[in-house]
Amino acid sequence: MKFGEITNKYLVVFLWWWWLKFILGVKGECDSPIYCSGSLLKKIQLSGIYNDSKTFVDKPTIKPLDEVLAAASLLPENSTNDELQEFLSTYFGPEGQELILTNITNFNSTPSFLQKIKSPLLYEFAKLVHNYWPNLTRNVDQSFMCEGCVSSFIPLNRTFVIPGGRFREIYYWDSYFIIEGLLVSELYDIAKNVILNLLDLVEIYGFVPNGSRIYYLNRSQPPLLVQMVKIYYQATNDTTLLSNAFPILMKEYNFWRQNNSIRVFSPKSKKLHTLNRYIVQNNLPRPESYLDDFTTVELNNTLNSTTREQLYAEIATAAESGWDFSSRWLNEPFKNSSILNEDDNNYEILRTLITRDIIPIDLNSILYMNEITLSEFSEKIGEEKMIGTFKNAAKKRLEGIMDLFWDDELESFMDYNISSESRSEVFSLASYFPFWAESLPKDFTTNFTTILDTYSYITSLLSEFPGSPPTTHINSSLQWDFPNSWPPLNYVLIKGLINFNHTKKDDDESENKEFIMNLIKDLSQRYVDSVLCAWYSTGGSIPGFLNKLSGVGDTGHIFEKYDTQELGLPGGGGEYDVQVGFGWTNGVLLWIFSNFGDILEEPECLSDLK
């Protein structure tokens, strides 16, 4: 074979690979010698010069890339922190410098949902939280950057909302809960811009990365973009956006179908089901959590090169799930939680991650909901051929959900472990995603006894703890475990009950509907109590309604998670300090006020804290 024939052959292969990547989407690798891999990243992150590894990788350069790398090559092998600090101050700007606060035009400080809130104090608190949106709204401004300067930020063309704290960029699944709040706040243009930014990312990469940083390009997050379009369309009837978004949503759907699908054999029915899991190809520390990952993997003397790479992949896969980290992903969750001690800083327990072996009930519920929604979208925009395609995909997925995830004995949905070929023993709030996604057969939703038994776990938690339900019952020290309660999971619990209540007929037993409504009220009240009491205990006050606690210097914080054991406490655990802001907490809170403001009461904890 001649050289030209060989060259043409490989050119055809390359072009074929590139076409598949473009059409279907493939999780990419970041090749930045600063922000994703390389000796400079390793040197800075292992020095411990920053408490949080994310600090360094969020800094843009203030000198061209080639100058930065040339200077980095001259650093001593064992550089002191003073030498590193001088290098950083010379060649890097402040983290997040490429982002600016957005001036929201025509901002309505008193949107109509506030009128539903009966309590004057809760009215003022909801109004205050609504007025936090300008503090979390951003635009990109890279005008300060020199020619040849680089940043880890993926430029976005429109306004977006950040979670807050260390999370300075747009995040995928956070955005769904943020949009719920934006719609309640009548910030329709901002909600639309958030969606359009995410659609842009799908057009560029074939999927939505974890967040808008290049070091997130090897993983996604729970695929909620279809549902963002749905709730926005329901609020605005924006058919133009729906029509324009549809082919892009198809592209993302195909990405998950091609990259994250797996055929699972059911020992129960002897059938094969095509379902989805989280899976990330990765063999290095996550840049934004470099020191923690390096310590977890490289300081474990029992691992060889292959198992080290596998552990890096398990860690990144857990991050893709949004639950980083949880006993859901551990090989022996109960054993590990019992041997863990605080000095381990989670490293020992994370060495038992098997995230890629777990088929998650929440992910497959989301994808079922996406398939149903895409079928509805197909009908609305006249894509008749796709209606049946998505309905059939949803039907097959529902069969798999009921076959593999539903446990008759426990009367609950549980994750499925493909290694053990059995359901997980870890009960988590992920079990309630089928109720939110309505990924349930009709005979299931009409059986109130089954629903009552399934939610009995929640009622038992509410009788045991004063706060919102914890994520799991395992106290592993991981942040997506006991005692932490997370806003998105509270939303899922409440929305699932609302969905079930809507399926009940008018002649159904009144006590059944009363039970559901009381549980909705209790969950909503506890969420409001958790957020408001923590805000008050950290210095929040409302002139004329709520005086500031004496001796507290701050002015009130909204946290990303809360402690179920004591009202007024933020959640703990994890790789970083608890974050304030906070996008999805605000979004869920305002959504609750919009739906149930007329039945919510002032928290008792306010008088207890005074």
C-alpha positions in Angstrom: 0.0 0.0 0.0 1.3 3.4 -1.0 1.9 6.2 1.6 -0.9 8.3 0.0 -3.3 5.4 0.4 -2.4 5.0 4.1 -2.7 8.7 4.7 -6.1 8.8 3.0 -7.3 5.8 5.0 -6.4 7.4 8.3 -7.9 10.7 7.2 -11.2 8.9 6.5 -11.1 7.3 9.9 -10.3 10.6 11.6 -13.1 12.4 9.8 -15.5 9.6 10.6 -14.5 9.8 14.3 -14.8 13.6 14.2 -18.3 13.4 12.6 -19.5 10.9 15.3 -18.1 13.2 18.0 -19.9 16.2 16.5 -23.2 14.5 15.9 -23.5 12.3 18.9 -21.4 14.2 21.4 -18.5 12.7 23.3 -17.3 13.7 26.7 -14.1 15.6 25.9 -10.7 15.9 27.5 -9.3 19.2 28.5 -5.7 19.6 27.3 -4.9 22.9 29.1 -1.4 22.7 30.5 -2.5 25.0 33.3 -6.1 24.1 34.2 -6.4 20.4 33.5 -3.1 18.6 33.7 0.6 19.0 33.8 3.5 19.8 36.1 2.4 23.4 37.0 -1.1 22.3 38.1 0.4 19.5 40.2 3.0 21.8 41.8 0.5 24.5 42.8 -2.3 22.1 44.0 0.0 19.8 46.0 1.7 22.8 47.7 -1.5 23.4 49.7 -1.1 27.1 49.1 -4.9 27.4 48.8 -7.3 25.7 51.1 -9.5 24.9 48.1 -8.0 23.5 44.9 -10.7 25.3 42.9 -9.1 28.6 43.7 -6.2 28.2 41.4 -8.0 26.7 38.4 -10.5 29.6 38.5 -7.7 32.2 38.1 -7.3 33.7 34.6 -3.7 34.5 33.5 -2.7 38.1 33.2 0.3 37.2 30.9 0.2 35.2 27.7 0.2 31.5 28.0 3.7 31.0 26.6 5.1 33.5 29.1 3.3 31.7 32.0 4.6 28.3 31.0 8.2 29.7 30.4 8.2 31.2 33.9 6.7 28.0 35.4 9.6 26.0 33.9 12.0 28.1 35.9 10.4 27.5 39.2 12.6 25.4 41.6 11.6 21.8 41.9 10.9 22.2 45.6 9.5 25.7 45.4 8.6 27.4 48.7 5.1 28.8 49.1 6.6 32.3 49.0 8.1 31.6 45.6 4.8 30.1 44.4 2.9 33.1 45.7 5.1 35.5 43.9 4.7 33.6 40.7 1.0 33.5 41.1 0.6 37.2 41.8 2.8 38.0 38.7 1.0 35.8 36.2 -2.5 35.2 37.5 -5.5 37.5 38.3 -8.1 37.0 40.9 -10.4 33.9 40.6 -13.6 34.8 38.8 -12.2 38.0 37.4 -13.8 37.3 34.0 -17.3 37.5 35.5 -19.3 40.7 36.4 -22.5 41.4 38.2 -25.5 41.9 35.9 -27.7 44.9 36.1 -31.2 43.4 35.8 -33.4 45.9 34.0 -37.1 46.2 34.9 -36.6 44.2 38.1 -39.9 43.9 39.9 -39.1 43.8 43.7 -42.6 42.7 44.5 -43.7 39.9 42.1 -47.3 38.7 42.3 -46.5 35.4 44.1 -45.9 37.3 47.3 -49.6 38.1 47.5 -50.3 34.5 48.3 -48.2 34.5 51.5 -50.4 35.2 54.5 -47.8 35.6 57.2 -46.3 39.2 57.2 -42.9 37.9 58.3 -42.8 35.2 55.7 -43.9 37.7 53.1 -41.0 40.0 54.0 -38.5 37.1 54.0 -39.7 35.8 50.6 -39.4 39.3 49.2 -35.9 39.5 50.6 -34.8 36.2 49.0 -36.4 37.2 45.7 -34.2 40.4 45.8 -31.1 38.2 46.2 -31.2 37.3 42.4 -29.2 40.3 41.3 -26.4 39.2 43.6 -26.2 35.8 41.8 -26.6 37.0 38.2 -23.6 37.3 36.0 -22.3 38.1 32.6 -18.9 37.4 31.0 -16.4 40.2 30.6 -13.0 39.2 29.3 -12.0 42.7 28.1 -9.3 42.8 30.7 -7.5 39.7 29.2 -4.4 40.3 27.1 -3.7 38.7 23.8 -2.6 35.2 24.5 -4.0 35.2 28.0 -6.1 32.2 29.0 -8.9 31.3 31.5 -10.6 28.1 32.5 -14.0 29.7 31.9 -16.1 28.6 29.0 -17.5 31.8 27.6 -21.3 32.2 27.7 -23.1 34.6 25.4 -25.9 35.5 27.7 -26.8 36.3 31.3 -26.7 33.4 33.7 -27.1 32.6 37.4 -24.5 31.1 39.6 -25.1 29.0 42.8 -22.8 31.2 44.9 -19.7 30.9 47.0 -16.9 28.9 45.3 -19.3 28.0 42.5 -18.7 31.0 40.3 -20.0 29.6 37.0 -23.2 28.1 35.7 -23.9 24.5 36.8 -26.0 22.0 35.0 -28.5 20.5 37.4 -28.5 23.5 39.8 -30.0 25.5 36.9 -33.3 23.6 36.9 -34.1 24.5 40.5 -32.8 28.1 39.9 -35.1 28.4 37.0 -38.1 27.3 39.1 -37.3 30.3 41.3 -36.7 32.7 38.4 -40.1 31.9 36.9 -41.8 32.5 40.2 -39.9 35.8 40.4 -41.1 36.7 36.9 -37.6 36.9 35.6 -38.5 35.2 32.4 -35.8 36.7 30.3 -33.1 35.5 32.7 -34.6 32.0 32.8 -34.6 31.9 29.0 -31.0 33.1 28.9 -29.9 30.4 31.3 -31.6 27.8 29.0 -30.1 29.3 25.9 -26.6 29.2 27.4 -27.0 25.5 28.2 -28.4 24.8 24.7 -25.3 26.6 23.3 -23.1 24.2 25.3 -24.9 21.2 23.8 -24.4 22.6 20.3 -20.7 23.0 20.9 -19.9 19.9 22.9 -22.8 17.6 22.3 -23.8 17.6 26.0 -24.0 20.0 28.9 -20.8 19.8 31.0 -20.9 19.7 34.7 -20.3 23.5 34.7 -18.9 26.2 32.4 -15.2 25.5 33.1 -13.0 23.6 30.7 -11.9 21.2 33.5 -15.5 20.0 33.6 -15.5 18.8 30.0 -15.1 15.1 30.8 -18.4 14.8 32.6 -22.0 16.1 32.7 -24.6 16.2 35.5 -28.2 14.9 35.9 -29.8 15.7 32.5 -32.5 18.2 33.4 -32.3 20.5 30.3 -35.4 19.0 28.7 -37.3 19.7 32.0 -36.0 23.3 32.1 -37.4 23.9 28.7 -40.7 22.3 29.8 -41.2 24.5 32.9 -40.2 27.6 31.0 -42.6 26.8 28.1 -45.4 26.1 30.6 -44.8 29.5 32.1 -44.4 31.5 28.9 -45.8 29.5 26.0 -42.7 30.5 24.1 -43.2 28.2 21.0 -40.2 29.8 19.2 -37.8 28.6 21.9 -39.4 25.2 22.0 -39.0 24.7 18.2 -35.4 26.0 18.2 -34.5 23.9 21.2 -36.0 20.6 20.0 -33.2 19.5 17.7 -30.6 20.4 20.3 -32.5 18.5 23.0 -32.5 15.5 20.6 -28.7 15.9 20.4 -28.3 15.7 24.1 -30.7 12.8 24.4 -28.6 10.9 21.8 -25.5 11.7 23.8 -26.9 10.0 26.9 -28.2 7.1 24.8 -24.8 6.6 23.1 -22.4 7.3 26.0 -24.1 6.3 29.2 -26.4 3.4 28.3 -25.9 -0.2 29.5 -27.7 -3.5 28.9 -28.8 -4.9 32.3 -30.0 -8.5 32.8 -32.8 -9.0 35.3 -32.4 -12.1 37.5 -36.1 -11.7 38.3 -37.7 -11.5 34.8 -34.8 -12.9 32.8 -35.1 -9.9 30.5 -32.5 -7.5 29.2 -33.2 -3.8 29.8 -31.4 -0.8 28.3 -30.9 1.7 31.1 -28.5 4.5 32.0 -25.7 5.1 34.5 -23.2 7.7 35.2 -19.8 6.9 33.8 -16.7 9.1 33.3 -13.4 8.2 31.6 -10.8 9.8 33.8 -7.4 8.8 35.1 -6.2 12.0 36.9 -7.3 14.1 39.9 -10.1 16.5 39.2 -8.4 19.9 38.8 -10.9 21.7 41.1 -10.4 19.0 43.8 -6.8 18.0 42.9 -5.3 17.7 46.4 -8.2 15.7 47.8 -8.3 13.3 44.8 -4.5 12.9 44.8 -4.5 12.1 48.5 -7.3 9.6 48.1 -5.7 7.7 45.3 -1.9 8.2 45.4 -1.5 7.8 49.1 -3.2 4.4 49.1 -0.4 1.9 49.0 -2.7 -1.0 48.1 -3.4 0.3 44.6 -1.5 -0.5 41.4 -1.5 1.8 38.3 -4.6 0.2 36.9 -6.7 0.4 40.1 -5.5 4.0 40.7 -6.8 5.0 37.3 -10.1 3.2 38.0 -10.5 5.0 41.3 -10.0 8.4 39.6 -12.8 7.4 37.2 -15.0 6.4 40.1 -14.5 9.7 41.8 -15.2 11.7 38.6 -18.3 9.6 38.0 -19.7 10.4 41.4 -19.2 14.0 40.6 -21.2 13.5 37.4 -24.1 12.2 39.5 -24.4 15.4 41.4 -24.1 13.4 44.6 -20.4 13.8 45.4 -20.2 11.9 47.6 -22.7 9.5 49.0 -22.9 6.0 50.5 -25.0 5.2 47.4 -21.7 4.8 45.5 -19.8 2.7 48.1 -18.9 -1.0 47.8 -19.8 -1.7 51.5 -21.6 1.4 52.7 -22.5 0.1 56.2 -19.1 -1.3 56.9 -17.3 1.8 55.8 -19.4 4.1 57.7 -18.8 2.2 60.9 -15.0 2.2 60.6 -14.6 5.8 59.4 -13.0 8.3 61.8 -12.8 12.0 61.5 -9.0 12.0 60.9 -9.4 10.1 57.7 -11.0 13.2 56.0 -13.1 10.8 53.9 -10.1 9.4 52.0 -10.4 5.9 53.3 -14.1 5.7 52.6 -13.8 7.1 49.1 -11.3 4.4 48.2 -14.3 2.0 48.2 -16.3 3.9 45.5 -17.9 1.7 42.8 -20.1 4.5 41.2 -19.9 3.0 37.7 -21.4 -0.3 38.9 -24.5 1.5 40.2 -27.6 2.0 37.9 -29.3 5.0 39.6 -33.0 5.2 40.0 -33.0 9.0 39.9 -31.1 9.2 36.6 -33.4 6.7 34.9 -36.5 8.5 36.3 -35.2 11.7 34.8 -34.6 10.1 31.4 -38.0 8.5 31.5 -39.5 12.0 32.1 -37.4 13.4 29.3 -38.7 10.8 26.9 -42.3 11.5 27.8 -41.6 15.3 27.5 -39.8 14.9 24.2 -42.8 13.0 22.9 -45.1 15.9 23.9 -42.7 18.4 22.4 -42.7 16.4 19.1 -46.5 16.6 19.0 -46.5 20.4 19.7 -44.0 21.2 17.0 -45.3 18.7 14.4 -42.5 16.2 14.5 -45.0 13.4 14.2 -42.5 10.6 13.5 -40.8 11.2 16.8 -43.9 11.0 19.0 -44.0 7.2 18.9 -40.3 6.8 19.1 -40.1 8.6 22.4 -43.2 7.0 23.8 -41.8 3.5 23.0 -38.5 4.4 24.6 -40.3 5.6 27.7 -42.4 2.4 27.8 -39.4 0.2 27.6 -37.6 2.2 30.3 -40.6 2.0 32.6 -40.5 -1.8 32.3 -36.9 -1.7 33.4 -37.6 0.6 36.3 -40.3 -1.6 37.7 -38.4 -4.8 37.0 -34.9 -3.8 38.4 -35.5 -1.0 40.8 -38.8 -1.7 42.5 -38.5 -3.8 45.7 -41.8 -5.4 46.7 -40.6 -6.3 50.1 -39.3 -2.8 51.0 -42.0 -1.2 49.0 -39.5 1.2 47.6 -37.3 2.0 44.5 -33.7 1.1 45.1 -30.6 1.6 43.0 -29.3 -1.5 41.1 -25.8 -2.9 41.5 -24.7 -4.6 38.3 -21.7 -6.3 40.0 -23.8 -8.0 42.7 -26.8 -8.3 40.4 -29.0 -7.1 43.2 -30.6 -3.9 44.5 -28.6 -1.6 46.7 -29.3 -1.7 50.4 -28.9 2.0 50.8 -32.2 3.8 51.1 -32.0 7.3 49.9 -34.3 10.1 48.8 -33.4 9.2 45.2 -36.1 6.6 45.7 -38.7 9.3 45.3 -37.6 10.5 41.9 -40.2 8.1 40.1 -43.0 10.0 41.9 -41.6 13.4 40.6 -41.0 12.0 37.1 -44.3 10.1 37.2 -42.4 7.0 36.0 -45.0 4.7 37.5 -47.6 2.4 36.0 -51.2 3.5 36.3 -52.2 0.7 38.6 -49.4 1.8 40.9 -50.6 5.4 41.3 -54.1 4.3 42.0 -53.1 2.1 45.0 -53.0 4.5 47.9 -51.8 1.8 50.3 -48.6 1.3 48.3 -48.0 5.1 48.2 -48.6 5.3 52.0 -46.2 2.5 52.6 -43.6 4.0 50.3 -43.8 7.4 52.0 -43.8 5.9 55.5 -40.1 6.2 55.6 -40.5 10.0 55.2 -43.1 10.2 57.9 -40.8 8.3 60.3 -38.0 10.7 59.6 -40.2 13.7 60.2 -41.2 12.2 63.6 -37.6 11.7 64.5 -35.9 14.9 63.4 -37.0 18.6 63.4 -35.5 19.5 60.0 -36.2 18.4 56.5 -35.5 14.7 55.6 -31.9 13.7 55.4 -30.5 12.3 52.1 -29.8 8.8 53.5 -29.9 7.1 56.8 -26.2 6.4 56.9 -23.9 8.8 58.8 -20.8 8.3 56.6 -19.4 11.9 56.9 -20.0 12.3 53.2 -22.1 15.3 52.3 -24.8 13.5 50.4 -25.6 11.4 53.5 -27.1 11.8 56.9 -27.6 14.3 58.5 -27.6 16.6 55.5 -30.9 17.7 53.8 -30.6 19.1 50.3 -33.0 21.6 48.5 -33.4 19.6 45.2 -34.4 16.5 47.1 -36.9 18.3 49.1 -38.3 19.7 45.9 -38.6 16.2 44.4 -40.3 14.9 47.5 -42.9 17.7 47.5 -43.4 17.6 43.7 -43.9 13.9 43.7 -46.7 14.2 46.3 -48.3 17.0 44.2 -48.2 14.8 41.1 -49.8 11.9 43.0 -52.5 14.2 44.5 -53.4 15.3 41.0 -54.0 11.7 39.9 -56.6 11.1 42.6 -60.2 11.3 41.5 -62.7 13.6 43.3 -64.5 10.6 44.8 -61.3 9.1 46.3 -61.3 8.9 50.1 -60.9 12.3 51.6 -58.6 11.0 54.3 -56.1 9.9 51.6 -56.0 13.4 50.0 -55.8 14.9 53.5 -52.8 12.7 54.3 -51.0 13.8 51.2 -51.8 17.5 51.7 -50.6 17.3 55.3 -47.4 15.7 54.3 -46.9 18.3 51.6 -47.5 21.1 54.2 -45.1 19.5 56.7 -42.3 19.1 54.2 -42.8 22.6 52.9 -42.9 24.1 56.4 -39.8 22.3 57.5 -37.9 23.5 54.5 -38.9 27.1 55.1 -38.0 26.7 58.8 -34.6 25.3 58.0 -33.7 28.1 55.6 -35.2 31.0 57.6 -33.8 29.8 61.0 -30.3 29.3 59.6 -30.5 32.8 58.0 -31.7 34.3 61.3 -29.0 32.5 63.4 -26.3 33.9 61.1 -27.4 37.5 61.6 -30.4 38.0 59.3 -33.0 40.6 60.3 -36.0 42.3 58.9 -36.7 45.8 60.2 -40.1 46.0 61.9 -40.6 42.2 61.7 -37.5 40.4 63.0 -34.8 41.9 65.1 -31.2 40.9 64.7 -29.7 38.4 67.2 -27.3 40.2 69.5 -23.6 39.3 69.2 -23.9 38.1 65.6 -21.8 40.0 63.1 -23.0 38.6 59.8 -26.2 39.7 58.0 -27.8 36.3 57.3 -26.8 33.5 55.0 -28.7 31.1 52.7 -26.8 27.8 52.6 -26.6 25.0 50.0 -27.7 22.3 52.5 -29.0 22.0 56.0 -28.8 19.8 59.1 -31.9 17.7 59.7 -31.0 17.3 63.4 -31.2 21.0 64.4 -33.0 23.9 62.8 -30.8 26.8 62.2 -27.7 24.7 61.3 -26.2 24.4 57.8 -25.2 21.0 56.6 -21.6 19.8 56.8 -19.2 17.3 55.4 -17.7 17.2 51.9 -14.5 18.5 50.4 -15.1 22.1 51.0 -16.7 24.5 53.5 -20.5 24.9 53.4 -21.4 27.4 50.7 -23.6 30.4 50.9 -25.7 32.1 48.3 -27.4 29.9 47.3 -29.0 29.4 43.9 -31.0 26.2 44.2 -31.9 26.9 47.9 -33.5 30.2 46.9 -35.2 28.7 43.8 -36.9 25.9 45.8 -37.8 28.3 48.6 -39.5 30.7 46.3 -41.3 27.8 44.5 -42.6 26.6 47.8 -43.8 30.1 48.8 -45.5 30.4 45.4 -47.4 27.1 45.8 -48.1 27.0 49.6 -47.6 30.5 51.0 -51.2 30.6 52.2 -50.7 27.7 54.5 -47.2 28.3 55.8 -46.6 29.7 59.3 -43.8 31.5 61.1 -41.2 29.1 62.4 -41.2 28.3 66.1 -37.4 28.2 66.0 -37.3 32.0 65.7 -38.5 32.4 69.3 -36.2 29.6 70.4 -33.1 31.3 69.0 -33.9 34.7 70.5 
